[in-house]
Amino acid sequence: MKYRRNRPFIALSASAVLAAPLMTACGNDGSPSVGSDGKTTVSVGVSGNVFDLSIRLAEENGYFAKQNIKIKYVTLTAATGTSALQSGSVQFLNSSPTSYLAGLSKGLPELSVATNGGGNPLGVVVSTRFAKKHGLTATSPADKVAKALAGSTAGASSANTKAEAGIFLKAHGVAPDGLKWVSLPSPAADKAALTKGEVDWFITSEPIPLQVQHEGDGIVVADPLKVPQWSYADAGYGQVVAVKQSYAKSDPTTVKGFATAVQQATAYLRTHQADDKNVLGAARKTLPGVPDDVLSAAVKQVDWPRSAAQDAAGWQKTVAFVKNGIGAVPDASVSSGDWTNKYLP
């Protein structure tokens, strides 16, 4: 899985506060249906983050229509996505590798048919008061940032993001256990805790850190451009399009059409600027209410692949990061039967 990074700023968003409204599935039981126009309507599980952009853009640019596919979105969380896929309430799931590998570890019959974005875009945002006290700016080198965070009060709303903050700190000789960690229920709570002065900084997926900076309440001092351990090149972490094994066998034409459209969209994202009208238009639907400058920064942070093809080396790197890097799925493993490129053009 090879990607090119579109330069400046940041990405990923927090579904807890920015997800689009939950929509009904295709049929009464969530099954795909074929309309009088001959197009198959499928339901797609999304999580309201920037990686959903490839699917939104595929719809906006007409790539799904060319494959005789119509889309209905179902907004899900990491806790509900895999179960929705297995129950058949969605046919396609835009899944993080962590959730996907967790499903495999439980013996669930999942199949990854495409990769649609690379990297692990996070933001460390410090309060403006903390930044001033420690002389931090958005361009401060990583080593200076990490040392300034030693002994501080940090906020995190997931074990994964806390672990990734730890990876960054340890890379610069700062012991994560030396900080006071505040466990918060959601990325929105992270933001509230920062503005109230309850934490000095927090880490979460974009665009919340960039929004905090946009509103003048903090400064983003670390991101994957500054922290190579979070990048696709080092972590092998990204996003995959997952289906049930049985669905791929029962409707290979739709699966191939879906994967083809997604690959067209990621290729478009790779070769067009973040302020391209089609990209920005799709981004507004992906992350409604987010300022355009934050959207553009988010789009630029993701490694959009020219090809949605997967390979064994990429999966090996991903498994190592999930299993050993952040300890999210201790028994994570993937075999050649768990992913395929056969549905790509």
N, C-alpha and C positions, 0 to 999 in steps of 0.2 A: 504494500500500500504506500504509494509515493505521493507527497503533497508539496505544494509550494506555498510559503507563507506570504500573504499579502501584507505588506509592512504596517505602518503605525499601530497603534493602540489595542483595543480589547474586545472580549466577546461574551460568551454564554450568559443566559439570563436565569432569573429565579422564577420557577413556575408557580411558587406559592402566592405571589402577588401579581404576576403579570400574565398568567395563562388566560387564553381565550375562554369564553363560556363553554361549558360542557354541551355537546350537541348529541342528538339522538343518533343511534346507529342506522344502518341502511334499511333492513327489514325490521319487523317486529322483534325478531330474535337476533338481530345484528348481522344476519347473513347477507352476502352480496346479492344484488339484484340486477337484472337486465331490463332496461327501459324500452319503450317503443322506438326510441332512436337508435337502438342497438348498442348503447353504451352501458358498460357494467359499472354500477355504483358500489364502491367499497368504502368501509370505514377505516380510518387511520388514527392510531393512537399517537398523540403528540404531547409534549410536556411544557410548551410555552417557552422554549429557549431558542437561542439563535440557530442551533442545528436544525430546527424545524424549517428554517428559511429555504433549504433546498427543495422541500416538498411544496411549500407555498409558491415558490418561484416556478416550479414545474407546472403548477396549476395556472398561475398568472400568465405564463408565456405560452400556454396552450399545448405543452408537451404531453400532458395526460390525455387531452382531447384527441390528439393525433393517435393515441393508443386505444381509443374508444373506452376511456376510463373517466369516471366522475368520482369526486372525492367528498366524503363527509368526515369532518374532524371530530375526534373525541379527546378531550383534554384529560390526561392521566398523570399520576405521580409515579415516582420510582416504586412505591409500595403497591400500586394497582395495575401498572402496565402489563406485567407478565401474566397476571391472572386474567386480565381482559383479553389478551391474545389467546390464551389457552381455552377460555370459555367460548371464543368465537364472536365476542361482541365487537372486536376489531379484527380485520384480516391482516393489517400491516401495523407494525409498531416501530416507531423511531426510538431506538433504545440506546442507552449508554452501555458500554462494554461491561461495567460493573453489574448492572441489572441482568444483562444477557448471560454473563458467566454464572451469576447466582442461580438463574433458572436452569442452566445446564447442570450445575452441581446438585440440583434436586432431581435430576433425571428427566426434565421436561423436554418434549420433542420439538425444540426450536431449531430454526435454520436461518442463518444470516445470509442474505442474498445480495447485499451491497453495502459499501461504506460510503457515507455521505458527508463527511467532514472530519477533520483531524485536529488534534490538540486538546488541551485541557485548560481553557481560558478562565482564569480566576483573577481576582483583584484583591490586593491588600490595601485597604483605605484607612488612613490615620486621620484623627480629628485635626482640625486646623490648629487648635491649641497645642496638641502634641507635636505637630509638624514644626511649628514655630519654636517650641522649646528645644527641639533636637536638630534644628536646621535642616529639615527634610523638604525636598521638593519632588515633583514628578520625575525629575531627571537624576535624582540622587543615585549613586551606584548601589548595587545590591548589597555589597559588604557593609556599607554605611547604614543602610536601612535595617539590615538584620541585627547589627550591633545596637542600634537605637531601640529596637524592640525588646532587647533583653530586660527582664524584670518588669515588663509592662503588663497591663491588664488587657487580655485579648478576648474577642467574641467569636464564636463559631456556632453555626446552626446544624452542622452535620459532622459525623465522625470522619467522613472522607476529606472534607475541606480542612478540618483540624489536622489530619494526618499530613496533608499536602503542605500546610504551613510549617509543620515540623520538618519536612524534607528540606524546605527552603532554609529554615533556621540552622539546622544541623550542617548544611553545606557550608555555612559561614561560621561554624564553631560556636553557635548559640544553642544551649540546651533548652528544648521546649518545656521541660518540666520546671524550669526556673521561672516561667511566666505564670501569672494567675489567669486561668481560663474560665470564662463565663459561658456556660452552655445556654444557648438561646433557642426558642422554638421554631424560628423561621428567619429567612433573610430580611423580612420586613422588621422583625424584632432586632436584628443586628443593627439596622439603620437607626432605629429608635434609641437603642442603647448608646450608640455613638453620639447622637445629637444631644442626649441627656447627660453625657459625660460619665456614663456607667462603665464604659470601656474606652481604652485608648485607641483601639483599632479593631477591625474585624476582617475576616476573609470570607468571601463567597463568590459564587459564579456571577459573571456580568449579566445584565448591565447595572445592577444596583450600585456597585462601587463607583462606576462612572457617573451614574445619576447623582450620587452624593457629591461627587466632585463638581458636576455641572451646577448643582444648587448651592455651591460654596460652603458646604458643611464639612468637607474633608478633602484629602489629596490621595490619589492612587499612587502608591510608592513601589508596588511590585506587581508584575504581570508576567505572562509567559515569555515576553520578549526580554525581560530582565532575569527571569528565573528559568534557565534551560531545562531544569528537571521537570517542569510542567509542560514542556513543548511536545509536539508529536514526535519529533526526531528522537528525543530521549525516552519518552514514556510510551510511545506507540499507542496512545489513547485517543479515541475519537468517538464516532457515532455509527451505529449500524442499523440497517433496515432488516427487521426480523419478521418471519412468518412461522406458522406451524408447519411441521414437516408434511402433515397430511394435506394441508391447503395447497402447498406447492405442487404436490402430486395431482391433486384434483383439478386445479385450474392453472396450469403452467403458462397459458397465454397471458392471463392477467398479471401474473407474477413477473413475467418477462417484460410486459408493457410498463409496469410500474417501475421496475428497476432501470429500464431504458430511459424513462422520463426523468428519474432522479439523477442519473448520470449526465443527461443533457443539462440539467439545472446546475449541478456542481461545476461542470465545465464552463458554463456561462459565468458563474460567480468567480471562477478562477481568472477569467480573461476580461472582466469588466470592473470598472471602478465602483467603489461602495456608494457613490452618489449617482450612479446610473439610475435613470428614472424607473426602470423595471425592478432593479435590485431594491431601491429605496421604497418603492411602492409595496413590494412583497414584504419587506422588513417591517413596514408599518402595520401590516396585517398580522405578522408573526408576533410582534411585540407592541401591541397598541398602547398609545399614551406615552411612549418613550420619545424624547426629543431626537430630532434628526441627526444632530451631531453625535449623540451617543449611539444611535443605530449604526451610523457609518463606522464609528470606532469599533463597534462590536463585530460588524461584518469583516473588517480588515484583520481581526485577530484570528479568525479560523483558517486552517489549512484546507482550502477547498480542492478536492482531487479532480484531475482531468478525467481519470478513470475511476469508477466505483469498484474496481476489482480488488479482491483481497488476496493475501498470500500467507503461507505458513510462518514466515519470519515475522511478519507484522503481528500475527496473533500470538506468537511466542513472546514478543516484547510486551504486548498488552497484558497477557496473563501474568508475566513477571511483575509488572507495575501494580496490577490489582492485588495480586497475592502477596508479594513481598514488599512493594513500595508503600501501599496504604493499608495493607492487611484487611481488605474489605471482604474477600472471599477466600478464606484460608485453603480450601480444597479446590480452587479454581483450576480448570483444565479445559482444553478444547481439542477436538480431533478433526480430521479431514472431513468427516461426515457432518460436522456442525456448521459448516459454511460452504458456499459454492459460488462460482462465477458463471455457471451455466445459463443463468437468466439475463446476463448482460449482453448487449449487442456485439 
